[in-house]
Amino acid sequence: MSENKVPTPHIAAKEGEIAETILLPGDPLRAKYIADHFLTDVTQFNATRNMFGYTGTYKGKRVSAMGTGMGCPSIGIYSYELIHFYGCKNLIRIGTAGAMRPEVKVRDMVFGMGACTTSNYVKQFRLPGDYSCVCSYELLEKAVTAAKERGIPYHVGNILSSDMFYNPDLPQMGTSWDRMGVLAVEMESAALYSNAAYGGANALCILTISDSLVTGEVTTAEERQNTFTGMMEVALELA
Ligand code: HPA
């Protein structure tokens, strides 16, 4: 299954302790929330760097959840180890994003069909051109079905994985990426999608909109928790 020995430098799990399908919130406490509220028969497989990881059962299926930290380098490390050393096949990022287009409202769900990026992460695969970071169509189709069944408003399209949260050019970025139809900005998906492609795994990024670069609106912590719960349910259906 794995190409190297486990545990890895960043994940303490033994071989077989992580499920083939794993939910990846940025915040490790969200992984704990998923384990506490949605999973049964839970075991914790990681606490290295407080990046908590758990495996349990959801509707009879084995599923894991682990934090990734923020940004392409951090999710790049964890997703690489999960794919290459632990044999993970379906990696589903669940996170928040800022809306870049007027039709994308706060609290909406966005499925990242493709991920543009300002990061150099993907360039380091040394391809002789620009690589298109795309999600797994199979996971996307299942996620859209789950969102429809729950009546959750959703958008499917391109997103931007930015290296900077506090970007001095943010207003201009809003207009330039918006012009190209990019729906929302976050910080991790390009690394996840390119790592999944390189490792022959499936990946999908599911986002809820926490703030809008268009209107300046932000959600409260309580609202974020509620919208996060809907997103977790959609993601868990992919197990
Ligand atoms: N920028 C980058 N990442 C984000 C944002 C944002 O505005 N909102 C939520 N995640």
Residues whose N, C-alpha, C, O or C-beta is under 5 A from the ligand:
A	BS01	HPA	T96 A97 G98 M164 F165 V185 E186 M187 S210
